[in-house]
Amino acid sequence: MSHEEAGRLVRAPIRVVDLEISDRIPAILAARGRELPAVGVRAIVRLHGVPIGLVDARLPELGVNGDDLADLVSAQLAEAIATHLREDGVDATARVPSDGSAESGAPAKRWVGFREGTAALPVCRVRPALGSPPPALSVVIPTRDRADRVLACVRSALATGYPGLEIVVVDNAPSSDATELAIAEAGLPGVRYIREPRAGTSRARNLGLRESCGNLVAFLDDDVLVDPAWAAAVVHGFVSDPKVDCVTGPIVAAELETEAQVLIEEYGGFDKGFTRRVLDPALPPAGAPLLPYIVGTLGSGANMAFRRPAIIGLGGFDVALGGGTTSRGGEDLAAFLGILHGGSRLAYEPSMLVRHYHHRSYARLRRVLFGYGLGLGAYLARTVITDPRHVAAMGRRLPRGVAYMFDPGSPKNAKRRSDYPRELTVREWLGLALGPIAYATARLRVARRRGDDPEPELRSS
């Protein structure tokens, strides 16, 4: 066994837990009887139900006690806690409550509260005002041959309790009727099943866009579960700013049970942080010279929403990009850039959180990272092909873009351990180089098919 292989063995499993820090933080016990005991814990930290950050900790054989976890939360998320409390009108120190030792039945060693002697903050975040009646929201979920996964996703969306929620499941070139039968048997209110026989995630999303009714349309991947506050956060992102035409949110790991799942987090994962941001093309942020072309730093296609007129104004999603094409991805980035290039704003809402089931196998991870590189290269090629005015702007950013992609210390690569498998990096680079060829091939296939099978028109309402 090589040193690199030995290093990979200690990456997983990692327990993923939720921590509500307005109450006492419990001890995290090590799971007994597991073939591979967890080596760490990742906490999705919430305050008054609002996600404010992630905290990672080692998980010793006896578990981690609440005191130590509380100290980690206080140290790593002090600014996020203080910001949240200020917005709630609370003047408190950024310390969190714990219940002490990890040993079963042991008394708390000490009490660390926001205010001395209190068990919890007596302040609860008020849900954002969404209007009366709240705007109509449609959710489009493309899927293929994953009936159990898409049903779980649908149920989590319905569990948000958003009034009048419409969910459209688009079965994309399925190999059987399993998903159709599962949706029919479930009999879930507000859920419709439709089939797109032509392969391609973009085609499936465009069909869902045509068939849905809401003025706000969210798109989910079938392998995510949405947070209870997800729907309200989607809508809040739009109603809080009429110039916002696209809203995205955090995508966190639903599980970190295998090496491959931890490696995708080191790659960069989908985590974009827990600070609300609004990208206005008229006011580009300082210190971000690669924007708007690396707009993926503000979201991913597994969790995104648009005002219907805005995404229809772009012609929907480019059918030469995305899963099921030679490009394999990039359709979400092209849509984000289109929104910004049209003068609209893009908002990132931390409460619009979903949990994503990363691929579990290393072999699958190799294919996925090649596809990520391919999709990025295809998106960049598409950008200059469809609007040559981008050539000069992208050329000015090229030196910084190369550093962002290849420098081990860049924000893109900073999470990778020293023993991160080099072959994964090389496969991503290879995909990036081949992306323009993949996009050209996909465009040719679309053009050949369009004469016999034209794309239906998207409707604005």
C-alpha positions as CSV (number, residue, x, y, z in Angstrom):
1,M,0.0,0.0,0.0
2,S,1.4,3.4,-1.0
3,H,1.7,6.3,1.4
4,E,-1.0,8.2,-0.6
5,E,-3.4,5.2,-0.4
6,A,-2.8,4.9,3.4
7,G,-3.5,8.6,3.7
8,R,-6.8,8.3,2.0
9,L,-8.1,5.7,4.4
10,V,-8.4,8.2,7.3
11,R,-10.6,10.6,5.4
12,A,-13.9,8.8,6.1
13,P,-16.4,8.2,7.5
14,I,-17.4,11.6,8.9
15,R,-20.7,12.0,10.8
16,V,-22.9,14.8,9.5
17,V,-25.0,16.3,12.3
18,D,-27.2,19.4,12.9
19,L,-26.5,21.7,15.8
20,E,-29.0,24.3,17.0
21,I,-26.8,26.5,19.2
22,S,-29.6,28.6,20.8
23,D,-30.0,25.5,22.9
24,R,-27.4,23.4,24.7
25,I,-25.0,21.6,22.4
26,P,-25.1,17.8,23.0
27,A,-22.1,15.5,23.2
28,I,-21.5,13.6,19.9
29,L,-21.0,10.0,20.7
30,A,-18.9,7.7,18.5
31,A,-21.1,5.1,16.7
32,R,-20.7,1.6,18.2
33,G,-20.5,-1.5,16.1
34,R,-19.6,0.1,12.8
35,E,-17.2,-1.7,10.5
36,L,-15.5,1.7,10.0
37,P,-15.9,4.0,13.0
38,A,-16.2,7.7,12.1
39,V,-13.0,9.6,12.3
40,G,-14.6,13.0,12.5
41,V,-17.9,15.0,12.7
42,R,-19.2,17.8,10.5
43,A,-21.8,20.0,12.2
44,I,-24.3,22.1,10.2
45,V,-24.6,24.9,12.8
46,R,-27.9,26.8,13.1
47,L,-29.0,29.7,15.2
48,H,-32.7,30.1,15.6
49,G,-33.1,27.6,12.8
50,V,-31.0,29.7,10.4
51,P,-27.8,27.9,9.1
52,I,-24.8,30.0,9.8
53,G,-21.8,27.7,9.0
54,L,-20.1,24.4,9.1
55,V,-17.7,23.2,11.9
56,D,-15.4,20.1,11.5
57,A,-14.0,18.3,14.5
58,R,-12.1,15.0,15.2
59,L,-14.2,12.3,16.7
60,P,-12.2,10.3,19.3
61,E,-13.2,6.8,20.3
62,L,-15.3,8.1,23.2
63,G,-16.9,10.9,21.2
64,V,-16.5,14.7,21.5
65,N,-18.0,16.4,24.5
66,G,-20.3,19.4,24.2
67,D,-17.8,21.8,25.9
68,D,-15.2,21.2,23.2
69,L,-17.7,21.4,20.4
70,A,-19.1,24.6,21.9
71,D,-15.6,26.1,22.0
72,L,-15.0,25.2,18.3
73,V,-18.3,26.8,17.3
74,S,-17.6,29.9,19.3
75,A,-14.1,30.2,17.8
76,Q,-14.9,29.5,14.2
77,L,-18.3,31.1,13.9
78,A,-17.9,34.1,16.2
79,E,-18.5,36.7,13.5
80,A,-21.5,34.8,12.0
81,I,-23.1,34.5,15.5
82,A,-22.5,38.1,16.3
83,T,-24.0,39.2,13.0
84,H,-27.1,37.1,13.4
85,L,-27.7,38.4,16.9
86,R,-27.2,42.0,15.9
87,E,-29.8,41.5,13.2
88,D,-32.1,40.1,15.9
89,G,-31.4,43.1,18.1
90,V,-29.5,41.0,20.7
91,D,-26.3,42.2,22.4
92,A,-24.6,39.0,23.4
93,T,-21.1,37.5,23.4
94,A,-20.4,34.9,20.8
95,R,-20.3,31.8,23.1
96,V,-22.5,28.8,22.8
97,P,-24.1,26.5,25.4
98,S,-23.0,22.9,25.9
99,D,-24.0,19.9,28.0
100,G,-20.5,18.9,28.9
101,S,-19.0,15.5,28.7
102,A,-19.5,12.8,26.1
103,E,-19.7,10.2,28.7
104,S,-23.2,8.9,29.2
105,G,-24.8,10.3,32.3
106,A,-21.9,12.5,33.2
107,P,-22.9,16.0,34.6
108,A,-22.0,19.1,32.6
109,K,-18.5,20.2,33.4
110,R,-19.4,23.9,32.8
111,W,-22.0,26.1,31.3
112,V,-21.1,28.5,28.5
113,G,-24.1,30.6,27.4
114,F,-24.7,33.7,25.4
115,R,-25.7,35.3,28.7
116,E,-24.4,34.0,32.0
117,G,-26.9,31.7,33.6
118,T,-29.3,31.3,30.7
119,A,-30.1,28.1,29.0
120,A,-30.9,29.6,25.6
121,L,-31.4,32.8,23.9
122,P,-35.0,34.0,24.3
123,V,-35.0,35.4,20.8
124,C,-36.3,33.6,17.7
125,R,-35.8,34.7,14.2
126,V,-39.0,35.8,12.6
127,R,-39.7,34.2,9.2
128,P,-39.2,36.6,6.3
129,A,-42.3,38.4,5.0
130,L,-43.3,36.8,1.7
131,G,-46.4,38.8,0.8
132,S,-50.1,37.9,1.0
133,P,-50.8,35.8,-0.8
134,P,-47.2,34.5,-1.2
135,P,-46.0,34.3,-4.8
136,A,-46.6,31.1,-6.8
137,L,-43.6,28.8,-6.7
138,S,-42.9,25.9,-9.0
139,V,-40.2,23.3,-8.5
140,V,-38.8,21.4,-11.5
141,I,-36.9,18.2,-10.7
142,P,-35.3,16.3,-13.6
143,T,-34.6,12.7,-12.9
144,R,-33.6,9.4,-14.7
145,D,-34.0,5.9,-13.2
146,R,-33.8,7.0,-9.6
147,A,-37.3,6.6,-8.3
148,D,-36.4,6.4,-4.6
149,R,-34.1,9.4,-4.8
150,V,-36.6,11.7,-6.6
151,L,-39.5,10.7,-4.3
152,A,-37.4,11.6,-1.3
153,C,-36.5,14.9,-2.9
154,V,-40.2,15.6,-3.6
155,R,-41.3,14.8,-0.1
156,S,-38.7,17.1,1.4
157,A,-40.0,19.9,-0.8
158,L,-43.6,19.3,0.2
159,A,-42.5,19.2,3.8
160,T,-41.5,22.9,3.6
161,G,-45.3,23.6,3.8
162,Y,-45.2,26.4,1.3
163,P,-48.8,27.1,0.2
164,G,-49.8,26.0,-3.3
165,L,-46.4,24.6,-4.1
166,E,-46.3,23.0,-7.6
167,I,-43.7,20.3,-8.2
168,V,-43.0,19.0,-11.7
169,V,-41.0,15.8,-12.0
170,V,-39.4,15.4,-15.4
171,D,-38.4,11.9,-16.3
172,N,-35.5,12.2,-18.7
173,A,-35.2,9.4,-21.3
174,P,-36.0,6.7,-18.6
175,S,-35.2,3.1,-19.2
176,S,-38.4,1.9,-17.5
177,D,-41.7,3.1,-16.0
178,A,-40.5,2.8,-12.4
179,T,-40.4,6.5,-11.6
180,E,-43.8,7.1,-13.2
181,L,-45.3,4.3,-11.2
182,A,-43.7,5.4,-8.0
183,I,-45.0,9.0,-8.4
184,A,-48.5,7.7,-9.2
185,E,-48.6,5.3,-6.3
186,A,-47.4,8.0,-3.9
187,G,-50.4,10.2,-4.7
188,L,-48.7,13.3,-3.5
189,P,-50.7,16.6,-3.8
190,G,-49.4,19.2,-6.2
191,V,-47.0,16.8,-7.9
192,R,-47.0,16.2,-11.6
193,Y,-45.1,13.7,-13.7
194,I,-44.0,14.3,-17.2
195,R,-41.6,12.6,-19.6
196,E,-38.9,14.1,-21.8
197,P,-37.8,11.3,-24.2
198,R,-34.8,13.2,-25.5
199,A,-31.8,12.8,-23.3
200,G,-30.3,15.9,-21.7
201,T,-30.8,17.7,-18.4
202,S,-31.3,21.0,-20.1
203,R,-34.1,19.6,-22.2
204,A,-35.7,18.2,-19.1
205,R,-35.4,21.5,-17.3
206,N,-36.8,23.4,-20.3
207,L,-39.8,21.0,-20.5
208,G,-40.5,21.5,-16.8
209,L,-40.2,25.3,-17.4
210,R,-42.8,25.1,-20.2
211,E,-45.2,22.9,-18.2
212,S,-45.0,24.7,-14.8
213,C,-47.1,27.7,-13.9
214,G,-45.4,29.7,-11.1
215,N,-43.8,33.1,-11.8
216,L,-40.9,31.8,-9.7
217,V,-39.4,28.6,-10.8
218,A,-36.8,26.6,-8.8
219,F,-34.7,23.7,-10.1
220,L,-33.4,20.9,-8.0
221,D,-31.4,17.8,-8.7
222,D,-33.1,14.6,-7.8
223,D,-30.3,13.6,-5.3
224,V,-30.9,16.5,-2.9
225,L,-33.1,17.0,0.2
226,V,-34.3,20.5,0.9
227,D,-34.2,22.2,4.3
228,P,-37.6,23.0,6.0
229,A,-37.0,26.7,5.4
230,W,-35.9,26.2,1.8
231,A,-39.0,27.4,-0.1
232,A,-39.5,30.5,2.1
233,A,-35.8,31.3,1.5
234,V,-36.2,30.9,-2.3
235,V,-39.1,33.4,-2.3
236,H,-37.5,35.8,0.1
237,G,-34.5,36.1,-2.2
238,F,-36.8,37.5,-4.9
239,V,-39.3,39.6,-2.8
240,S,-36.5,41.3,-0.9
241,D,-35.1,42.8,-4.1
242,P,-37.1,43.3,-7.3
243,K,-33.9,43.5,-9.3
244,V,-32.9,39.9,-8.4
245,D,-33.8,37.5,-11.2
246,C,-31.9,34.4,-9.9
247,V,-31.4,33.0,-6.4
248,T,-29.1,30.2,-5.3
249,G,-28.3,28.6,-2.0
250,P,-25.9,26.3,-0.1
251,I,-25.5,22.7,-1.0
252,V,-24.0,20.6,1.9
253,A,-23.1,17.0,2.0
254,A,-26.0,14.7,3.2
255,E,-23.4,12.1,4.2
256,L,-19.7,11.7,4.2
257,E,-19.4,7.9,4.5
258,T,-16.8,7.2,1.8
259,E,-13.4,8.5,0.7
260,A,-14.9,9.7,-2.6
261,Q,-17.5,11.8,-0.7
262,V,-14.9,13.5,1.4
263,L,-12.7,14.1,-1.6
264,I,-15.4,15.9,-3.4
265,E,-15.6,18.3,-0.4
266,E,-11.8,18.8,-0.6
267,Y,-12.2,19.4,-4.4
268,G,-14.3,22.4,-3.4
269,G,-17.6,20.6,-3.0
270,F,-20.7,22.8,-3.4
271,D,-20.2,24.9,-0.3
272,K,-20.3,28.6,-1.1
273,G,-20.5,29.7,2.6
274,F,-23.3,31.1,4.7
275,T,-23.2,34.8,4.1
276,R,-26.0,36.4,2.1
277,R,-24.6,38.0,-1.1
278,V,-26.1,39.8,-4.0
279,L,-24.1,40.2,-7.2
280,D,-25.0,43.3,-9.1
281,P,-23.3,43.5,-12.6
282,A,-23.5,47.3,-12.3
283,L,-21.5,47.2,-9.0
284,P,-18.9,44.4,-9.3
285,P,-17.4,43.5,-5.9
286,A,-13.8,44.6,-5.2
287,G,-11.3,41.8,-5.0
288,A,-13.1,39.5,-7.3
289,P,-11.6,40.1,-10.7
290,L,-12.8,36.9,-12.3
291,L,-16.4,37.7,-11.8
292,P,-18.8,37.3,-13.6
293,Y,-17.1,34.4,-15.4
294,I,-16.6,32.3,-12.3
295,V,-20.2,32.9,-11.3
296,G,-20.2,29.3,-10.0
297,T,-18.7,30.6,-6.8
298,L,-22.3,31.8,-6.0
299,G,-24.2,28.6,-6.7
300,S,-24.8,25.4,-8.6
301,G,-27.5,23.9,-10.7
302,A,-28.6,21.4,-8.0
303,N,-30.2,24.4,-6.2
304,M,-31.2,27.4,-8.2
305,A,-34.3,29.5,-8.9
306,F,-35.3,32.1,-11.5
307,R,-38.1,34.6,-12.2
308,R,-39.9,33.0,-15.1
309,P,-39.6,35.9,-17.5
310,A,-35.9,36.2,-16.9
311,I,-35.0,32.5,-17.7
312,I,-37.4,32.5,-20.6
313,G,-35.8,35.6,-21.9
314,L,-32.5,33.6,-22.1
315,G,-34.3,30.9,-24.1
316,G,-34.2,28.6,-21.2
317,F,-31.1,26.3,-20.7
318,D,-28.7,25.7,-23.6
319,V,-29.5,22.1,-24.8
320,A,-25.9,21.8,-26.0
321,L,-24.8,22.0,-22.3
322,G,-25.6,19.8,-19.3
323,G,-25.9,16.2,-18.4
324,G,-26.8,13.8,-21.2
325,T,-24.7,15.8,-23.8
326,T,-21.0,15.6,-24.7
327,S,-20.6,18.8,-22.6
328,R,-21.8,17.1,-19.4
329,G,-22.4,20.4,-17.6
330,G,-22.1,24.1,-17.7
331,E,-25.8,24.9,-18.4
332,D,-26.3,26.4,-14.9
333,L,-23.2,28.7,-15.3
334,A,-24.4,29.8,-18.7
335,A,-27.8,30.7,-17.2
336,F,-26.2,32.6,-14.3
337,L,-24.0,34.6,-16.6
338,G,-26.9,35.3,-18.9
339,I,-28.9,36.8,-16.0
340,L,-26.0,39.0,-15.0
341,H,-25.1,40.0,-18.6
342,G,-28.7,41.1,-19.0
343,G,-28.3,43.6,-16.1
344,S,-30.2,41.6,-13.4
345,R,-28.9,40.6,-10.0
346,L,-28.1,37.2,-8.6
347,A,-28.6,36.5,-4.9
348,Y,-27.2,33.8,-2.7
349,E,-29.5,32.9,0.2
350,P,-27.9,30.9,3.1
351,S,-31.3,29.6,4.3
352,M,-32.0,28.1,0.9
353,L,-30.1,25.0,1.9
354,V,-30.2,21.6,0.4
355,R,-28.3,18.4,1.3
356,H,-26.7,16.5,-1.6
357,Y,-25.8,12.8,-1.8
358,H,-22.4,12.8,-3.3
359,H,-21.3,9.8,-5.4
360,R,-19.9,7.1,-3.1
361,S,-17.4,5.3,-5.3
362,Y,-13.9,6.5,-6.3
363,A,-14.4,5.3,-9.9
364,R,-17.5,7.4,-10.2
365,L,-15.7,10.4,-8.7
366,R,-13.0,10.2,-11.4
367,R,-15.7,10.4,-14.1
368,V,-17.5,13.2,-12.2
369,L,-14.4,15.4,-11.9
370,F,-13.6,14.9,-15.6
371,G,-17.2,16.0,-16.3
372,Y,-16.8,19.1,-14.1
373,G,-13.8,20.2,-16.1
374,L,-15.5,19.4,-19.4
375,G,-18.6,21.4,-18.4
376,L,-16.5,24.4,-17.4
377,G,-14.6,24.3,-20.6
378,A,-17.8,24.0,-22.6
379,Y,-19.4,26.9,-20.8
380,L,-16.4,29.1,-21.4
381,A,-16.4,28.2,-25.1
382,R,-20.1,28.8,-25.3
383,T,-19.6,32.2,-23.8
384,V,-17.3,33.5,-26.5
385,I,-19.1,31.7,-29.3
386,T,-22.5,33.1,-28.6
387,D,-21.2,36.6,-27.8
388,P,-17.7,37.5,-29.1
389,R,-17.7,40.7,-27.1
390,H,-16.6,38.5,-24.1
391,V,-13.3,37.6,-25.8
392,A,-11.5,40.8,-24.7
393,A,-12.9,40.7,-21.2
394,M,-12.0,37.1,-20.7
395,G,-8.5,37.7,-22.2
396,R,-7.8,40.4,-19.6
397,R,-8.7,38.0,-16.9
398,L,-6.7,35.0,-18.3
399,P,-3.6,35.3,-16.1
400,R,-5.7,35.5,-13.0
401,G,-7.9,32.7,-14.3
402,V,-4.9,30.4,-14.8
403,A,-3.7,31.1,-11.3
404,Y,-7.2,30.4,-9.9
405,M,-7.3,27.1,-11.7
406,F,-3.8,25.8,-11.1
407,D,-2.4,27.5,-8.0
408,P,-2.6,25.2,-5.0
409,G,-3.2,28.2,-2.7
410,S,-6.1,29.7,-4.8
411,P,-9.6,29.8,-3.3
412,K,-10.6,27.0,-5.6
413,N,-7.8,24.6,-4.4
414,A,-7.3,25.7,-0.8
415,K,-9.3,22.9,0.8
416,R,-7.3,20.1,-0.7
417,R,-5.0,18.2,1.5
418,S,-1.4,17.6,0.5
419,D,-2.2,14.0,-0.4
420,Y,-5.2,14.9,-2.6
421,P,-5.0,12.5,-5.5
422,R,-3.2,14.1,-8.4
423,E,-5.0,12.0,-10.9
424,L,-8.3,13.8,-10.0
425,T,-6.7,17.2,-10.6
426,V,-5.3,16.0,-13.9
427,R,-8.6,14.6,-15.0
428,E,-10.3,17.9,-14.3
429,W,-7.6,19.8,-16.3
430,L,-8.0,17.3,-19.2
431,G,-11.8,17.9,-19.1
432,L,-11.3,21.6,-19.2
433,A,-9.0,21.4,-22.2
434,L,-11.5,19.2,-24.1
435,G,-14.6,21.3,-23.1
436,P,-14.6,23.5,-26.2
437,I,-14.5,20.4,-28.5
438,A,-17.3,18.8,-26.4
439,Y,-19.4,21.9,-26.8
440,A,-18.8,22.2,-30.6
441,T,-19.8,18.5,-30.9
442,A,-23.0,19.0,-28.9
443,R,-24.0,22.1,-31.0
444,L,-23.5,20.1,-34.2
445,R,-25.8,17.3,-32.9
446,V,-28.4,19.8,-31.8
447,A,-28.3,21.5,-35.2
448,R,-28.7,18.3,-37.1
449,R,-31.7,17.2,-35.0
450,R,-33.4,20.6,-34.9
451,G,-34.6,20.4,-38.5
452,D,-36.5,17.2,-37.8
453,D,-37.4,17.9,-34.2
454,P,-37.5,21.6,-33.4
455,E,-37.4,22.9,-29.9
456,P,-40.9,23.9,-28.6
457,E,-41.3,27.6,-27.7
458,L,-41.0,28.6,-24.1
459,R,-44.0,30.6,-22.7
460,S,-43.8,33.5,-20.3
461,S,-46.9,32.7,-18.4
